[in-house]
Amino acid sequence: MRELLRFAASIVLCEGVGIVSGLFTARGISEWYAHIAKPSFTPPDSVFGPVWTVLYFMMGCALYLVWRRWDGSGTLKAALAVFIAQLLLNGLWSFLFFGLRSPLAGMIEIVALWAAVIATTVLFWRISRPAGLLLVPYAAWVTFASVLNWSLWRLNS
């Protein structure tokens, strides 16, 4: 039962960040994003929700795989701290980009997010290879999102 609760908490935490981020995103899309210039490689708006839902689920699974190995060690504490930091940065990006309607602020912040995601992936990989592998698509998506964010900033500044 304890493991089931830990798994559920991991998923709810990550998906919860997605829900909160989605509040900023939904409003920003209809009121602002729909009207700015976009590069040709911009995915349709309908792609983002499903992709992020799956990525948040995978992040939750990765968190669970690491958290279940909890032994109080500095390695696990560091990995979980970096994970929480990247999760907070993930939510902050939506606020900066969509909430404040600032591709520049989003661009500056996504650099920190990308670094935190890579660090989390490496730290999780050292503790649990499946956990690290679950974060690889997230790292790839944030890399793509960084290029897209940069392009949006350049086209609209």
URCORLIN-V420886 format. One record per pair of residues at least 24 apart in sequence whose C-alpha atoms are under 6 Angstrom apart, sorted by the first residue. I is the first residue (numbers start at 0). J is the second residue. Records with the same first field share a line. If there is no record, write none. Layout:
# URCORLIN-V420886
I = J / J
This chain:
# URCORLIN-V420886
6 = 63
9 = 59 / 63
10 = 56 / 59
13 = 55 / 59
14 = 55
20 = 90 / 93
23 = 94 / 97 / 98
24 = 97
27 = 97
37 = 151
54 = 137
57 = 133
61 = 130 / 133
64 = 130
78 = 122
81 = 119
82 = 119
85 = 112 / 115 / 116
88 = 112
102 = 152
103 = 152
106 = 148
